[in-house]
């Protein structure tokens, strides 16, 4: 979990997508043998904590977005939808 204070949902997802792209471009090399062994990719789910009824609901929304990102092909950022007004009271 990463908390980005002072970032909008759009800003946070753009920042994370830039980091994701930078990581995906790196080629990892075994320092002892100089043999390349792959690359690192990651998927991420992003949610706005203030749009949800409580922090647990925001974390659940981010987790669901993460699983959606993985299901859509991995190595991507998925933004959790804002909850409906009626579900905020729950």
PyMOL Python script that loads the backbone (N, CA, C, O; Angstrom):
from pymol import cmd

cmd.read_pdbstr("""\
ATOM      1  N   UNK A   1       0.841  -1.157   0.000  1.00  0.00           N
ATOM      2  CA  UNK A   1       0.000   0.000   0.000  1.00  0.00           C
ATOM      3  C   UNK A   1       0.894   1.230   0.000  1.00  0.00           C
ATOM      4  O   UNK A   1       1.901   1.295   0.706  1.00  0.00           O
ATOM      5  N   UNK A   2       0.503   2.190  -0.801  1.00  0.00           N
ATOM      6  CA  UNK A   2       1.176   3.480  -0.850  1.00  0.00           C
ATOM      7  C   UNK A   2       0.116   4.551  -0.651  1.00  0.00           C
ATOM      8  O   UNK A   2      -0.910   4.548  -1.331  1.00  0.00           O
ATOM      9  N   UNK A   3       0.356   5.455   0.267  1.00  0.00           N
ATOM     10  CA  UNK A   3      -0.530   6.597   0.457  1.00  0.00           C
ATOM     11  C   UNK A   3       0.142   7.811  -0.158  1.00  0.00           C
ATOM     12  O   UNK A   3       1.278   8.143   0.181  1.00  0.00           O
ATOM     13  N   UNK A   4      -0.563   8.468  -1.059  1.00  0.00           N
ATOM     14  CA  UNK A   4      -0.018   9.653  -1.725  1.00  0.00           C
ATOM     15  C   UNK A   4      -0.807  10.869  -1.253  1.00  0.00           C
ATOM     16  O   UNK A   4      -1.901  11.142  -1.746  1.00  0.00           O
ATOM     17  N   UNK A   5      -0.257  11.572  -0.322  1.00  0.00           N
ATOM     18  CA  UNK A   5      -0.926  12.732   0.255  1.00  0.00           C
ATOM     19  C   UNK A   5      -0.860  13.903  -0.719  1.00  0.00           C
ATOM     20  O   UNK A   5       0.180  14.171  -1.320  1.00  0.00           O
ATOM     21  N   UNK A   6      -1.978  14.590  -0.862  1.00  0.00           N
ATOM     22  CA  UNK A   6      -2.018  15.779  -1.697  1.00  0.00           C
ATOM     23  C   UNK A   6      -2.087  15.499  -3.192  1.00  0.00           C
ATOM     24  O   UNK A   6      -1.905  16.411  -3.998  1.00  0.00           O
ATOM     25  N   UNK A   7      -2.348  14.248  -3.574  1.00  0.00           N
ATOM     26  CA  UNK A   7      -2.460  13.889  -4.991  1.00  0.00           C
ATOM     27  C   UNK A   7      -3.916  13.537  -5.297  1.00  0.00           C
ATOM     28  O   UNK A   7      -4.579  12.851  -4.519  1.00  0.00           O
ATOM     29  N   UNK A   8      -4.394  14.013  -6.428  1.00  0.00           N
ATOM     30  CA  UNK A   8      -5.725  13.601  -6.862  1.00  0.00           C
ATOM     31  C   UNK A   8      -5.645  12.162  -7.354  1.00  0.00           C
ATOM     32  O   UNK A   8      -4.553  11.624  -7.538  1.00  0.00           O
ATOM     33  N   UNK A   9      -6.770  11.556  -7.562  1.00  0.00           N
ATOM     34  CA  UNK A   9      -6.825  10.187  -8.077  1.00  0.00           C
ATOM     35  C   UNK A   9      -6.142  10.111  -9.440  1.00  0.00           C
ATOM     36  O   UNK A   9      -5.410   9.162  -9.721  1.00  0.00           O
ATOM     37  N   UNK A  10      -6.382  11.100 -10.274  1.00  0.00           N
ATOM     38  CA  UNK A  10      -5.757  11.142 -11.603  1.00  0.00           C
ATOM     39  C   UNK A  10      -4.246  11.306 -11.473  1.00  0.00           C
ATOM     40  O   UNK A  10      -3.485  10.596 -12.131  1.00  0.00           O
ATOM     41  N   UNK A  11      -3.804  12.249 -10.621  1.00  0.00           N
ATOM     42  CA  UNK A  11      -2.371  12.472 -10.426  1.00  0.00           C
ATOM     43  C   UNK A  11      -1.679  11.214  -9.895  1.00  0.00           C
ATOM     44  O   UNK A  11      -0.596  10.856 -10.357  1.00  0.00           O
ATOM     45  N   UNK A  12      -2.300  10.554  -8.935  1.00  0.00           N
ATOM     46  CA  UNK A  12      -1.721   9.344  -8.347  1.00  0.00           C
ATOM     47  C   UNK A  12      -1.604   8.234  -9.387  1.00  0.00           C
ATOM     48  O   UNK A  12      -0.571   7.569  -9.472  1.00  0.00           O
ATOM     49  N   UNK A  13      -2.648   8.033 -10.171  1.00  0.00           N
ATOM     50  CA  UNK A  13      -2.597   6.963 -11.169  1.00  0.00           C
ATOM     51  C   UNK A  13      -1.568   7.280 -12.255  1.00  0.00           C
ATOM     52  O   UNK A  13      -0.896   6.373 -12.747  1.00  0.00           O
ATOM     53  N   UNK A  14      -1.434   8.551 -12.636  1.00  0.00           N
ATOM     54  CA  UNK A  14      -0.424   8.935 -13.633  1.00  0.00           C
ATOM     55  C   UNK A  14       0.988   8.732 -13.083  1.00  0.00           C
ATOM     56  O   UNK A  14       1.857   8.224 -13.792  1.00  0.00           O
ATOM     57  N   UNK A  15       1.224   9.121 -11.837  1.00  0.00           N
ATOM     58  CA  UNK A  15       2.529   8.940 -11.214  1.00  0.00           C
ATOM     59  C   UNK A  15       2.889   7.453 -11.153  1.00  0.00           C
ATOM     60  O   UNK A  15       3.998   7.064 -11.519  1.00  0.00           O
ATOM     61  N   UNK A  16       1.962   6.639 -10.696  1.00  0.00           N
ATOM     62  CA  UNK A  16       2.215   5.205 -10.599  1.00  0.00           C
ATOM     63  C   UNK A  16       2.425   4.579 -11.975  1.00  0.00           C
ATOM     64  O   UNK A  16       3.225   3.655 -12.119  1.00  0.00           O
ATOM     65  N   UNK A  17       1.719   5.069 -12.974  1.00  0.00           N
ATOM     66  CA  UNK A  17       1.905   4.526 -14.317  1.00  0.00           C
ATOM     67  C   UNK A  17       3.283   4.897 -14.872  1.00  0.00           C
ATOM     68  O   UNK A  17       3.903   4.098 -15.574  1.00  0.00           O
ATOM     69  N   UNK A  18       3.759   6.095 -14.563  1.00  0.00           N
ATOM     70  CA  UNK A  18       5.118   6.482 -14.972  1.00  0.00           C
ATOM     71  C   UNK A  18       6.157   5.576 -14.310  1.00  0.00           C
ATOM     72  O   UNK A  18       7.092   5.116 -14.965  1.00  0.00           O
ATOM     73  N   UNK A  19       5.990   5.325 -13.016  1.00  0.00           N
ATOM     74  CA  UNK A  19       6.911   4.433 -12.308  1.00  0.00           C
ATOM     75  C   UNK A  19       6.852   3.022 -12.874  1.00  0.00           C
ATOM     76  O   UNK A  19       7.883   2.370 -13.041  1.00  0.00           O
ATOM     77  N   UNK A  20       5.642   2.553 -13.169  1.00  0.00           N
ATOM     78  CA  UNK A  20       5.458   1.222 -13.745  1.00  0.00           C
ATOM     79  C   UNK A  20       6.203   1.104 -15.071  1.00  0.00           C
ATOM     80  O   UNK A  20       6.885   0.111 -15.322  1.00  0.00           O
ATOM     81  N   UNK A  21       6.069   2.124 -15.919  1.00  0.00           N
ATOM     82  CA  UNK A  21       6.729   2.105 -17.224  1.00  0.00           C
ATOM     83  C   UNK A  21       8.251   2.133 -17.075  1.00  0.00           C
ATOM     84  O   UNK A  21       8.959   1.421 -17.787  1.00  0.00           O
ATOM     85  N   UNK A  22       8.754   2.956 -16.147  1.00  0.00           N
ATOM     86  CA  UNK A  22      10.200   3.015 -15.910  1.00  0.00           C
ATOM     87  C   UNK A  22      10.741   1.665 -15.440  1.00  0.00           C
ATOM     88  O   UNK A  22      11.794   1.220 -15.898  1.00  0.00           O
ATOM     89  N   UNK A  23      10.028   1.026 -14.539  1.00  0.00           N
ATOM     90  CA  UNK A  23      10.463  -0.288 -14.042  1.00  0.00           C
ATOM     91  C   UNK A  23      10.448  -1.323 -15.161  1.00  0.00           C
ATOM     92  O   UNK A  23      11.355  -2.150 -15.255  1.00  0.00           O
ATOM     93  N   UNK A  24       9.436  -1.281 -15.998  1.00  0.00           N
ATOM     94  CA  UNK A  24       9.303  -2.277 -17.071  1.00  0.00           C
ATOM     95  C   UNK A  24      10.419  -2.141 -18.105  1.00  0.00           C
ATOM     96  O   UNK A  24      10.760  -3.115 -18.777  1.00  0.00           O
ATOM     97  N   UNK A  25      10.987  -0.949 -18.239  1.00  0.00           N
ATOM     98  CA  UNK A  25      12.066  -0.728 -19.209  1.00  0.00           C
ATOM     99  C   UNK A  25      13.408  -1.273 -18.727  1.00  0.00           C
ATOM    100  O   UNK A  25      14.290  -1.559 -19.537  1.00  0.00           O
ATOM    101  N   UNK A  26      13.561  -1.416 -17.438  1.00  0.00           N
ATOM    102  CA  UNK A  26      14.840  -1.881 -16.885  1.00  0.00           C
ATOM    103  C   UNK A  26      15.044  -3.363 -17.182  1.00  0.00           C
ATOM    104  O   UNK A  26      14.112  -4.163 -17.109  1.00  0.00           O
ATOM    105  N   UNK A  27      16.264  -3.702 -17.511  1.00  0.00           N
ATOM    106  CA  UNK A  27      16.651  -5.092 -17.710  1.00  0.00           C
ATOM    107  C   UNK A  27      17.576  -5.472 -16.565  1.00  0.00           C
ATOM    108  O   UNK A  27      18.598  -4.823 -16.344  1.00  0.00           O
ATOM    109  N   UNK A  28      17.223  -6.507 -15.850  1.00  0.00           N
ATOM    110  CA  UNK A  28      17.993  -6.908 -14.684  1.00  0.00           C
ATOM    111  C   UNK A  28      19.117  -7.856 -15.083  1.00  0.00           C
ATOM    112  O   UNK A  28      18.944  -8.729 -15.933  1.00  0.00           O
ATOM    113  N   UNK A  29      20.277  -7.664 -14.448  1.00  0.00           N
ATOM    114  CA  UNK A  29      21.464  -8.460 -14.754  1.00  0.00           C
ATOM    115  C   UNK A  29      22.036  -8.994 -13.444  1.00  0.00           C
ATOM    116  O   UNK A  29      22.146  -8.267 -12.457  1.00  0.00           O
ATOM    117  N   UNK A  30      22.393 -10.260 -13.452  1.00  0.00           N
ATOM    118  CA  UNK A  30      23.058 -10.871 -12.305  1.00  0.00           C
ATOM    119  C   UNK A  30      24.442 -10.231 -12.173  1.00  0.00           C
ATOM    120  O   UNK A  30      25.263 -10.349 -13.083  1.00  0.00           O
ATOM    121  N   UNK A  31      24.707  -9.563 -11.067  1.00  0.00           N
ATOM    122  CA  UNK A  31      25.982  -8.852 -10.888  1.00  0.00           C
ATOM    123  C   UNK A  31      27.183  -9.801 -10.866  1.00  0.00           C
ATOM    124  O   UNK A  31      28.280  -9.430 -11.284  1.00  0.00           O
ATOM    125  N   UNK A  32      26.972 -11.007 -10.384  1.00  0.00           N
ATOM    126  CA  UNK A  32      28.092 -11.957 -10.290  1.00  0.00           C
ATOM    127  C   UNK A  32      28.484 -12.523 -11.652  1.00  0.00           C
ATOM    128  O   UNK A  32      29.656 -12.807 -11.900  1.00  0.00           O
ATOM    129  N   UNK A  33      27.484 -12.688 -12.541  1.00  0.00           N
ATOM    130  CA  UNK A  33      27.766 -13.343 -13.823  1.00  0.00           C
ATOM    131  C   UNK A  33      27.552 -12.454 -15.038  1.00  0.00           C
ATOM    132  O   UNK A  33      27.928 -12.830 -16.149  1.00  0.00           O
ATOM    133  N   UNK A  34      26.960 -11.290 -14.850  1.00  0.00           N
ATOM    134  CA  UNK A  34      26.586 -10.388 -15.946  1.00  0.00           C
ATOM    135  C   UNK A  34      25.574 -11.003 -16.910  1.00  0.00           C
ATOM    136  O   UNK A  34      25.448 -10.551 -18.048  1.00  0.00           O
ATOM    137  N   UNK A  35      24.865 -12.016 -16.468  1.00  0.00           N
ATOM    138  CA  UNK A  35      23.853 -12.660 -17.304  1.00  0.00           C
ATOM    139  C   UNK A  35      22.499 -11.999 -17.033  1.00  0.00           C
ATOM    140  O   UNK A  35      22.068 -11.926 -15.882  1.00  0.00           O
ATOM    141  N   UNK A  36      21.830 -11.520 -18.076  1.00  0.00           N
ATOM    142  CA  UNK A  36      20.491 -10.936 -17.887  1.00  0.00           C
ATOM    143  C   UNK A  36      19.506 -12.007 -17.408  1.00  0.00           C
ATOM    144  O   UNK A  36      19.563 -13.157 -17.842  1.00  0.00           O
ATOM    145  N   UNK A  37      18.614 -11.614 -16.520  1.00  0.00           N
ATOM    146  CA  UNK A  37      17.634 -12.588 -16.042  1.00  0.00           C
ATOM    147  C   UNK A  37      16.199 -12.088 -16.067  1.00  0.00           C
ATOM    148  O   UNK A  37      15.329 -12.704 -15.451  1.00  0.00           O
ATOM    149  N   UNK A  38      15.935 -11.020 -16.740  1.00  0.00           N
ATOM    150  CA  UNK A  38      14.546 -10.609 -16.887  1.00  0.00           C
ATOM    151  C   UNK A  38      14.286  -9.162 -16.574  1.00  0.00           C
ATOM    152  O   UNK A  38      15.189  -8.325 -16.558  1.00  0.00           O
ATOM    153  N   UNK A  39      13.023  -8.893 -16.324  1.00  0.00           N
ATOM    154  CA  UNK A  39      12.595  -7.542 -16.016  1.00  0.00           C
ATOM    155  C   UNK A  39      11.532  -7.592 -14.938  1.00  0.00           C
ATOM    156  O   UNK A  39      10.987  -8.652 -14.631  1.00  0.00           O
ATOM    157  N   UNK A  40      11.246  -6.435 -14.370  1.00  0.00           N
ATOM    158  CA  UNK A  40      10.247  -6.321 -13.316  1.00  0.00           C
ATOM    159  C   UNK A  40       9.062  -5.544 -13.866  1.00  0.00           C
ATOM    160  O   UNK A  40       9.223  -4.477 -14.458  1.00  0.00           O
ATOM    161  N   UNK A  41       7.886  -6.084 -13.666  1.00  0.00           N
ATOM    162  CA  UNK A  41       6.662  -5.357 -13.989  1.00  0.00           C
ATOM    163  C   UNK A  41       5.772  -5.388 -12.747  1.00  0.00           C
ATOM    164  O   UNK A  41       5.968  -6.205 -11.848  1.00  0.00           O
ATOM    165  N   UNK A  42       4.809  -4.499 -12.712  1.00  0.00           N
ATOM    166  CA  UNK A  42       3.845  -4.558 -11.615  1.00  0.00           C
ATOM    167  C   UNK A  42       2.507  -3.983 -12.042  1.00  0.00           C
ATOM    168  O   UNK A  42       2.406  -3.166 -12.956  1.00  0.00           O
ATOM    169  N   UNK A  43       1.509  -4.439 -11.352  1.00  0.00           N
ATOM    170  CA  UNK A  43       0.151  -3.917 -11.515  1.00  0.00           C
ATOM    171  C   UNK A  43      -0.221  -3.235 -10.211  1.00  0.00           C
ATOM    172  O   UNK A  43       0.331  -3.536  -9.153  1.00  0.00           O
ATOM    173  N   UNK A  44      -1.165  -2.311 -10.306  1.00  0.00           N
ATOM    174  CA  UNK A  44      -1.542  -1.537  -9.132  1.00  0.00           C
ATOM    175  C   UNK A  44      -3.016  -1.161  -9.222  1.00  0.00           C
ATOM    176  O   UNK A  44      -3.530  -0.877 -10.304  1.00  0.00           O
ATOM    177  N   UNK A  45      -3.678  -1.163  -8.093  1.00  0.00           N
ATOM    178  CA  UNK A  45      -5.034  -0.655  -7.989  1.00  0.00           C
ATOM    179  C   UNK A  45      -5.004   0.631  -7.186  1.00  0.00           C
ATOM    180  O   UNK A  45      -4.343   0.704  -6.150  1.00  0.00           O
ATOM    181  N   UNK A  46      -5.713   1.644  -7.655  1.00  0.00           N
ATOM    182  CA  UNK A  46      -5.696   2.961  -7.025  1.00  0.00           C
ATOM    183  C   UNK A  46      -7.122   3.348  -6.633  1.00  0.00           C
ATOM    184  O   UNK A  46      -8.057   3.196  -7.419  1.00  0.00           O
ATOM    185  N   UNK A  47      -7.274   3.848  -5.407  1.00  0.00           N
ATOM    186  CA  UNK A  47      -8.584   4.312  -4.942  1.00  0.00           C
ATOM    187  C   UNK A  47      -8.406   5.606  -4.156  1.00  0.00           C
ATOM    188  O   UNK A  47      -7.380   5.819  -3.510  1.00  0.00           O
ATOM    189  N   UNK A  48      -9.405   6.452  -4.221  1.00  0.00           N
ATOM    190  CA  UNK A  48      -9.416   7.704  -3.463  1.00  0.00           C
ATOM    191  C   UNK A  48     -10.066   7.430  -2.106  1.00  0.00           C
ATOM    192  O   UNK A  48     -11.262   7.146  -2.030  1.00  0.00           O
ATOM    193  N   UNK A  49      -9.277   7.518  -1.045  1.00  0.00           N
ATOM    194  CA  UNK A  49      -9.778   7.187   0.286  1.00  0.00           C
ATOM    195  C   UNK A  49     -10.936   8.097   0.702  1.00  0.00           C
ATOM    196  O   UNK A  49     -11.809   7.672   1.459  1.00  0.00           O
ATOM    197  N   UNK A  50     -10.955   9.331   0.221  1.00  0.00           N
ATOM    198  CA  UNK A  50     -12.016  10.256   0.616  1.00  0.00           C
ATOM    199  C   UNK A  50     -13.328  10.010  -0.119  1.00  0.00           C
ATOM    200  O   UNK A  50     -14.358  10.574   0.251  1.00  0.00           O
ATOM    201  N   UNK A  51     -13.306   9.181  -1.147  1.00  0.00           N
ATOM    202  CA  UNK A  51     -14.524   8.862  -1.885  1.00  0.00           C
ATOM    203  C   UNK A  51     -15.270   7.673  -1.295  1.00  0.00           C
ATOM    204  O   UNK A  51     -16.385   7.359  -1.712  1.00  0.00           O
ATOM    205  N   UNK A  52     -14.653   7.021  -0.330  1.00  0.00           N
ATOM    206  CA  UNK A  52     -15.246   5.821   0.263  1.00  0.00           C
ATOM    207  C   UNK A  52     -15.670   6.111   1.692  1.00  0.00           C
ATOM    208  O   UNK A  52     -15.202   7.068   2.308  1.00  0.00           O
ATOM    209  N   UNK A  53     -16.557   5.280   2.212  1.00  0.00           N
ATOM    210  CA  UNK A  53     -17.116   5.499   3.540  1.00  0.00           C
ATOM    211  C   UNK A  53     -16.096   5.428   4.663  1.00  0.00           C
ATOM    212  O   UNK A  53     -16.265   6.067   5.702  1.00  0.00           O
ATOM    213  N   UNK A  54     -15.027   4.646   4.456  1.00  0.00           N
ATOM    214  CA  UNK A  54     -13.993   4.501   5.471  1.00  0.00           C
ATOM    215  C   UNK A  54     -12.727   3.956   4.811  1.00  0.00           C
ATOM    216  O   UNK A  54     -12.774   3.504   3.667  1.00  0.00           O
ATOM    217  N   UNK A  55     -11.598   3.994   5.520  1.00  0.00           N
ATOM    218  CA  UNK A  55     -10.343   3.524   4.920  1.00  0.00           C
ATOM    219  C   UNK A  55     -10.378   2.065   4.469  1.00  0.00           C
ATOM    220  O   UNK A  55      -9.773   1.719   3.455  1.00  0.00           O
ATOM    221  N   UNK A  56     -11.080   1.206   5.211  1.00  0.00           N
ATOM    222  CA  UNK A  56     -11.166  -0.211   4.811  1.00  0.00           C
ATOM    223  C   UNK A  56     -11.882  -0.367   3.475  1.00  0.00           C
ATOM    224  O   UNK A  56     -11.494  -1.189   2.646  1.00  0.00           O
ATOM    225  N   UNK A  57     -12.920   0.421   3.276  1.00  0.00           N
ATOM    226  CA  UNK A  57     -13.649   0.363   2.000  1.00  0.00           C
ATOM    227  C   UNK A  57     -12.765   0.836   0.856  1.00  0.00           C
ATOM    228  O   UNK A  57     -12.821   0.281  -0.241  1.00  0.00           O
ATOM    229  N   UNK A  58     -11.954   1.850   1.098  1.00  0.00           N
ATOM    230  CA  UNK A  58     -11.029   2.344   0.074  1.00  0.00           C
ATOM    231  C   UNK A  58      -9.973   1.290  -0.240  1.00  0.00           C
ATOM    232  O   UNK A  58      -9.638   1.073  -1.405  1.00  0.00           O
ATOM    233  N   UNK A  59      -9.450   0.636   0.788  1.00  0.00           N
ATOM    234  CA  UNK A  59      -8.463  -0.418   0.578  1.00  0.00           C
ATOM    235  C   UNK A  59      -9.074  -1.589  -0.198  1.00  0.00           C
ATOM    236  O   UNK A  59      -8.430  -2.153  -1.083  1.00  0.00           O
ATOM    237  N   UNK A  60     -10.290  -1.945   0.126  1.00  0.00           N
ATOM    238  CA  UNK A  60     -10.993  -3.014  -0.599  1.00  0.00           C
ATOM    239  C   UNK A  60     -11.170  -2.629  -2.067  1.00  0.00           C
ATOM    240  O   UNK A  60     -10.978  -3.461  -2.954  1.00  0.00           O
ATOM    241  N   UNK A  61     -11.537  -1.371  -2.327  1.00  0.00           N
ATOM    242  CA  UNK A  61     -11.721  -0.895  -3.701  1.00  0.00           C
ATOM    243  C   UNK A  61     -10.400  -0.932  -4.471  1.00  0.00           C
ATOM    244  O   UNK A  61     -10.373  -1.328  -5.636  1.00  0.00           O
ATOM    245  N   UNK A  62      -9.305  -0.522  -3.825  1.00  0.00           N
ATOM    246  CA  UNK A  62      -7.993  -0.562  -4.467  1.00  0.00           C
ATOM    247  C   UNK A  62      -7.583  -1.998  -4.756  1.00  0.00           C
ATOM    248  O   UNK A  62      -7.009  -2.277  -5.809  1.00  0.00           O
ATOM    249  N   UNK A  63      -7.869  -2.905  -3.838  1.00  0.00           N
ATOM    250  CA  UNK A  63      -7.540  -4.319  -4.031  1.00  0.00           C
ATOM    251  C   UNK A  63      -8.333  -4.908  -5.198  1.00  0.00           C
ATOM    252  O   UNK A  63      -7.791  -5.665  -6.004  1.00  0.00           O
ATOM    253  N   UNK A  64      -9.603  -4.563  -5.284  1.00  0.00           N
ATOM    254  CA  UNK A  64     -10.425  -5.035  -6.409  1.00  0.00           C
ATOM    255  C   UNK A  64      -9.900  -4.475  -7.730  1.00  0.00           C
ATOM    256  O   UNK A  64      -9.898  -5.177  -8.741  1.00  0.00           O
ATOM    257  N   UNK A  65      -9.456  -3.222  -7.728  1.00  0.00           N
ATOM    258  CA  UNK A  65      -8.882  -2.632  -8.936  1.00  0.00           C
ATOM    259  C   UNK A  65      -7.577  -3.336  -9.316  1.00  0.00           C
ATOM    260  O   UNK A  65      -7.296  -3.528 -10.499  1.00  0.00           O
ATOM    261  N   UNK A  66      -6.781  -3.720  -8.316  1.00  0.00           N
ATOM    262  CA  UNK A  66      -5.551  -4.463  -8.582  1.00  0.00           C
ATOM    263  C   UNK A  66      -5.860  -5.777  -9.288  1.00  0.00           C
ATOM    264  O   UNK A  66      -5.221  -6.110 -10.286  1.00  0.00           O
ATOM    265  N   UNK A  67      -6.825  -6.520  -8.784  1.00  0.00           N
ATOM    266  CA  UNK A  67      -7.183  -7.792  -9.417  1.00  0.00           C
ATOM    267  C   UNK A  67      -7.727  -7.578 -10.829  1.00  0.00           C
ATOM    268  O   UNK A  67      -7.514  -8.407 -11.715  1.00  0.00           O
ATOM    269  N   UNK A  68      -8.430  -6.463 -11.032  1.00  0.00           N
ATOM    270  CA  UNK A  68      -8.912  -6.144 -12.383  1.00  0.00           C
ATOM    271  C   UNK A  68      -7.726  -5.864 -13.310  1.00  0.00           C
ATOM    272  O   UNK A  68      -7.718  -6.305 -14.459  1.00  0.00           O
ATOM    273  N   UNK A  69      -6.730  -5.133 -12.812  1.00  0.00           N
ATOM    274  CA  UNK A  69      -5.530  -4.845 -13.612  1.00  0.00           C
ATOM    275  C   UNK A  69      -4.829  -6.135 -14.009  1.00  0.00           C
ATOM    276  O   UNK A  69      -4.389  -6.278 -15.149  1.00  0.00           O
ATOM    277  N   UNK A  70      -4.723  -7.065 -13.087  1.00  0.00           N
ATOM    278  CA  UNK A  70      -4.090  -8.348 -13.386  1.00  0.00           C
ATOM    279  C   UNK A  70      -4.911  -9.130 -14.404  1.00  0.00           C
ATOM    280  O   UNK A  70      -4.357  -9.736 -15.322  1.00  0.00           O
ATOM    281  N   UNK A  71      -6.220  -9.118 -14.244  1.00  0.00           N
ATOM    282  CA  UNK A  71      -7.093  -9.860 -15.169  1.00  0.00           C
ATOM    283  C   UNK A  71      -7.069  -9.262 -16.573  1.00  0.00           C
ATOM    284  O   UNK A  71      -7.296  -9.971 -17.554  1.00  0.00           O
ATOM    285  N   UNK A  72      -6.796  -7.964 -16.675  1.00  0.00           N
ATOM    286  CA  UNK A  72      -6.776  -7.289 -17.979  1.00  0.00           C
ATOM    287  C   UNK A  72      -5.415  -7.373 -18.655  1.00  0.00           C
ATOM    288  O   UNK A  72      -5.205  -6.740 -19.689  1.00  0.00           O
ATOM    289  N   UNK A  73      -4.487  -8.141 -18.093  1.00  0.00           N
ATOM    290  CA  UNK A  73      -3.222  -8.364 -18.775  1.00  0.00           C
ATOM    291  C   UNK A  73      -1.978  -8.049 -17.984  1.00  0.00           C
ATOM    292  O   UNK A  73      -0.876  -8.197 -18.511  1.00  0.00           O
ATOM    293  N   UNK A  74      -2.101  -7.626 -16.757  1.00  0.00           N
ATOM    294  CA  UNK A  74      -0.960  -7.318 -15.895  1.00  0.00           C
ATOM    295  C   UNK A  74      -0.142  -6.130 -16.394  1.00  0.00           C
ATOM    296  O   UNK A  74      -0.358  -5.623 -17.494  1.00  0.00           O
ATOM    297  N   UNK A  75       0.798  -5.703 -15.561  1.00  0.00           N
ATOM    298  CA  UNK A  75       1.666  -4.567 -15.865  1.00  0.00           C
ATOM    299  C   UNK A  75       0.864  -3.329 -16.265  1.00  0.00           C
ATOM    300  O   UNK A  75       1.106  -2.716 -17.305  1.00  0.00           O
ATOM    301  N   UNK A  76      -0.089  -2.984 -15.416  1.00  0.00           N
ATOM    302  CA  UNK A  76      -0.937  -1.824 -15.673  1.00  0.00           C
ATOM    303  C   UNK A  76      -1.490  -1.264 -14.366  1.00  0.00           C
ATOM    304  O   UNK A  76      -1.417  -1.903 -13.316  1.00  0.00           O
ATOM    305  N   UNK A  77      -2.036  -0.075 -14.453  1.00  0.00           N
ATOM    306  CA  UNK A  77      -2.654   0.602 -13.314  1.00  0.00           C
ATOM    307  C   UNK A  77      -4.161   0.640 -13.560  1.00  0.00           C
ATOM    308  O   UNK A  77      -4.609   1.011 -14.645  1.00  0.00           O
ATOM    309  N   UNK A  78      -4.929   0.261 -12.564  1.00  0.00           N
ATOM    310  CA  UNK A  78      -6.391   0.312 -12.671  1.00  0.00           C
ATOM    311  C   UNK A  78      -6.925   1.211 -11.555  1.00  0.00           C
ATOM    312  O   UNK A  78      -6.508   1.098 -10.402  1.00  0.00           O
ATOM    313  N   UNK A  79      -7.828   2.085 -11.902  1.00  0.00           N
ATOM    314  CA  UNK A  79      -8.424   3.007 -10.939  1.00  0.00           C
ATOM    315  C   UNK A  79      -9.769   2.451 -10.489  1.00  0.00           C
ATOM    316  O   UNK A  79     -10.599   2.063 -11.311  1.00  0.00           O
ATOM    317  N   UNK A  80      -9.971   2.419  -9.187  1.00  0.00           N
ATOM    318  CA  UNK A  80     -11.243   1.954  -8.628  1.00  0.00           C
ATOM    319  C   UNK A  80     -12.324   2.982  -8.929  1.00  0.00           C
ATOM    320  O   UNK A  80     -12.085   4.184  -8.816  1.00  0.00           O
ATOM    321  N   UNK A  81     -13.505   2.523  -9.311  1.00  0.00           N
ATOM    322  CA  UNK A  81     -14.594   3.466  -9.535  1.00  0.00           C
ATOM    323  C   UNK A  81     -15.030   4.100  -8.220  1.00  0.00           C
ATOM    324  O   UNK A  81     -14.911   3.510  -7.147  1.00  0.00           O
ATOM    325  N   UNK A  82     -15.529   5.300  -8.340  1.00  0.00           N
ATOM    326  CA  UNK A  82     -16.075   5.963  -7.145  1.00  0.00           C
ATOM    327  C   UNK A  82     -17.373   5.251  -6.761  1.00  0.00           C
ATOM    328  O   UNK A  82     -18.166   4.899  -7.634  1.00  0.00           O
ATOM    329  N   UNK A  83     -17.592   5.038  -5.470  1.00  0.00           N
ATOM    330  CA  UNK A  83     -18.810   4.340  -5.055  1.00  0.00           C
ATOM    331  C   UNK A  83     -20.054   5.168  -5.284  1.00  0.00           C
ATOM    332  O   UNK A  83     -19.996   6.397  -5.332  1.00  0.00           O
ATOM    333  N   UNK A  84     -21.172   4.496  -5.425  1.00  0.00           N
ATOM    334  CA  UNK A  84     -22.456   5.180  -5.541  1.00  0.00           C
ATOM    335  C   UNK A  84     -22.776   5.860  -4.217  1.00  0.00           C
ATOM    336  O   UNK A  84     -22.344   5.384  -3.167  1.00  0.00           O
ATOM    337  N   UNK A  85     -23.500   6.929  -4.240  1.00  0.00           N
ATOM    338  CA  UNK A  85     -23.827   7.688  -3.027  1.00  0.00           C
ATOM    339  C   UNK A  85     -24.500   6.804  -1.975  1.00  0.00           C
ATOM    340  O   UNK A  85     -24.246   6.967  -0.782  1.00  0.00           O
ATOM    341  N   UNK A  86     -25.355   5.869  -2.404  1.00  0.00           N
ATOM    342  CA  UNK A  86     -26.065   5.018  -1.451  1.00  0.00           C
ATOM    343  C   UNK A  86     -25.131   4.037  -0.756  1.00  0.00           C
ATOM    344  O   UNK A  86     -25.411   3.618   0.367  1.00  0.00           O
ATOM    345  N   UNK A  87     -24.015   3.657  -1.405  1.00  0.00           N
ATOM    346  CA  UNK A  87     -23.111   2.696  -0.780  1.00  0.00           C
ATOM    347  C   UNK A  87     -22.164   3.359   0.208  1.00  0.00           C
ATOM    348  O   UNK A  87     -21.503   2.663   0.979  1.00  0.00           O
ATOM    349  N   UNK A  88     -22.079   4.682   0.207  1.00  0.00           N
ATOM    350  CA  UNK A  88     -21.233   5.377   1.162  1.00  0.00           C
ATOM    351  C   UNK A  88     -21.785   5.269   2.573  1.00  0.00           C
ATOM    352  O   UNK A  88     -21.021   5.282   3.538  1.00  0.00           O
ATOM    353  N   UNK A  89     -23.082   5.166   2.706  1.00  0.00           N
ATOM    354  CA  UNK A  89     -23.692   5.083   4.021  1.00  0.00           C
ATOM    355  C   UNK A  89     -23.493   3.713   4.647  1.00  0.00           C
ATOM    356  O   UNK A  89     -23.615   3.575   5.864  1.00  0.00           O
ATOM    357  N   UNK A  90     -23.191   2.702   3.854  1.00  0.00           N
ATOM    358  CA  UNK A  90     -23.052   1.339   4.369  1.00  0.00           C
ATOM    359  C   UNK A  90     -21.793   1.148   5.164  1.00  0.00           C
ATOM    360  O   UNK A  90     -21.537   0.052   5.663  1.00  0.00           O
TER     361      UNK A  90
END
""", "prot")
cmd.dss("prot")
cmd.show_as("cartoon", "prot")
cmd.util.cbc("prot")
cmd.orient("prot")
